[in-house]
Amino acid sequence: MENTVELTNVSKNFKGFSVKNMNLQVKQGFVTGFIGANGAGKSTTIKMIMNLLKPDDGEVKVFGLDYKAHEKAIKERIGFVYDGNVFFEGLNLKDIKRIVGPAYKNWDDALFYQYVEQFNLPLNKVIKTFSKGMQMKASLAIALSHHAELIIMDEPTAGLDPIFRRELLDLLQEIMIDSNRTLFFSTHITTDLDRIADYIAFIHNGELVFNKSTIDIAENYALVKGGMDLLDRDTQKAFVHMHSAPTGFEALTDNIKEVKNIFGDSVVIERASLEDIMYYMKGSKCYV
Ligand SMILES: Nc1ncnc2c1ncn2[C@@H]1O[C@H](COP(=O)(O)OP(=O)(O)OP(=O)(O)O)[C@@H](O)[C@H]1O
């Protein structure tokens, strides 16, 4: 099975917002970062992947199975981490383990204690006394202790300090050594993805703009800068979006080769960061 998650023509309509006809494949064995602006539909999509929200249309398959017939089998194999306190605040980790552990066939006590130690988490302190970072680690320890093949995380690094974020990313890298494992997580902090993502899925206004490998993005996307005199309707075709100013233009291309063919050495081509791409693309092919 090549895709761990497969969304086919999935739509969800809220008043004033829709996820529209989404086709998304999450590749098995890789890290996919899910990016998009506030309110773009990341959490809504993740909730549909987790069957916490039912699509109005389309099909969601996880491990090649649908939720109607296989909910329990699917959930057994997923570890879900999201920004917010998942647990009863008044409980400690020992209590939580006692409640959550038996729910999973593959729950591994030894592994749980290993993560608790590795993350420096107290077993006997109630969760409400944990810092945000500790709560995230606790959530992750629980999610990892049943040998989940798919880890889904909704903004796991939100609100964490830079050092802690880095530690978390190192840890995620470590858990990906298991080549069967798939990691799908949403984030606003696109620089987190430079370190660990293999694929980037970009959603804007409820629509999937692209789902591409980071190699593909690095090879094809770039910022192009040059003088206004270089532009005409034909040359602009190489750009996804462009800003112009009296001093010249700055544009995003998804086809560096074509830009080189058209402009040769007369423009400056610079690496486009994910933030640049998000800023420029805003969802559609568009020219100024
Ligand atoms: N249950 C709901 N009922 C109505 N509207 C909803 C519901 N859940 C989400 N929305 C709306 O759907 C839109 C997308 O929300 P969503 O939480 O999926 O975005 P997001 O990309 O995760 O945003 P953020 O990065 O800010 O968390 C928002 O406009 C939100 O108000």
The ligand as an SDF file (V2000), in Angstrom:
LIG
                    3D

 31 33  0  0  0  0  0  0  0  0999 V2000
  -17.8260   22.9050   13.5980 N   0  0  0  0  0  0  0  0  0  0  0  0
  -17.7370   23.9930   12.8360 C   0  0  0  0  0  0  0  0  0  0  0  0
  -18.8270   24.7130   12.5130 N   0  0  0  0  0  0  0  0  0  0  0  0
  -18.7340   25.8040   11.7210 C   0  0  0  0  0  0  0  0  0  0  0  0
  -17.5780   26.2750   11.2000 N   0  0  0  0  0  0  0  0  0  0  0  0
  -16.4590   25.6020   11.5010 C   0  0  0  0  0  0  0  0  0  0  0  0
  -16.4650   24.4290   12.3290 C   0  0  0  0  0  0  0  0  0  0  0  0
  -15.1890   23.9760   12.4400 N   0  0  0  0  0  0  0  0  0  0  0  0
  -14.4290   24.8250   11.7320 C   0  0  0  0  0  0  0  0  0  0  0  0
  -15.1830   25.7970   11.1630 N   0  0  0  0  0  0  0  0  0  0  0  0
  -14.6920   26.8880   10.2940 C   0  0  0  0  0  0  0  0  0  0  0  0
  -13.9540   26.3230    9.2550 O   0  0  0  0  0  0  0  0  0  0  0  0
  -12.8620   27.1560    8.8970 C   0  0  0  0  0  0  0  0  0  0  0  0
  -11.5870   26.3310    8.9050 C   0  0  0  0  0  0  0  0  0  0  0  0
  -11.2460   26.0040   10.2400 O   0  0  0  0  0  0  0  0  0  0  0  0
  -10.0470   25.0380   10.5910 P   0  0  0  0  0  0  0  0  0  0  0  0
  -10.0070   24.9440   12.0710 O   0  0  0  0  0  0  0  0  0  0  0  0
  -10.1690   23.7890    9.8120 O   0  0  0  0  0  0  0  0  0  0  0  0
   -8.8010   25.8650   10.0330 O   0  0  0  0  0  0  0  0  0  0  0  0
   -7.2420   25.6810   10.3170 P   0  0  0  0  0  0  0  0  0  0  0  0
   -6.5690   25.7090    8.9810 O   0  0  0  0  0  0  0  0  0  0  0  0
   -7.0000   24.5080   11.1830 O   0  0  0  0  0  0  0  0  0  0  0  0
   -6.9450   27.0310   11.0880 O   0  0  0  0  0  0  0  0  0  0  0  0
   -5.8880   27.3820   12.2490 P   0  0  0  0  0  0  0  0  0  0  0  0
   -4.5460   27.3150   11.6220 O   0  0  0  0  0  0  0  0  0  0  0  0
   -6.2840   28.7730   12.6200 O   0  0  0  0  0  0  0  0  0  0  0  0
   -6.0930   26.3870   13.3540 O   0  0  0  0  0  0  0  0  0  0  0  0
  -12.8670   28.3070    9.8740 C   0  0  0  0  0  0  0  0  0  0  0  0
  -13.4730   29.4060    9.2270 O   0  0  0  0  0  0  0  0  0  0  0  0
  -13.7370   27.8150   11.0130 C   0  0  0  0  0  0  0  0  0  0  0  0
  -14.4310   28.8830   11.6230 O   0  0  0  0  0  0  0  0  0  0  0  0
  1  2  1  0
  2  3  1  0
  2  7  2  0
  3  4  2  0
  4  5  1  0
  5  6  2  0
  6  7  1  0
  6 10  1  0
  7  8  1  0
  8  9  2  0
  9 10  1  0
 10 11  1  0
 11 12  1  0
 11 30  1  0
 12 13  1  0
 13 14  1  0
 13 28  1  0
 14 15  1  0
 15 16  1  0
 16 17  2  0
 16 18  1  0
 16 19  1  0
 19 20  1  0
 20 21  2  0
 20 22  1  0
 20 23  1  0
 23 24  1  0
 24 25  2  0
 24 26  1  0
 24 27  1  0
 28 29  1  0
 28 30  1  0
 30 31  1  0
M  END
$$$$
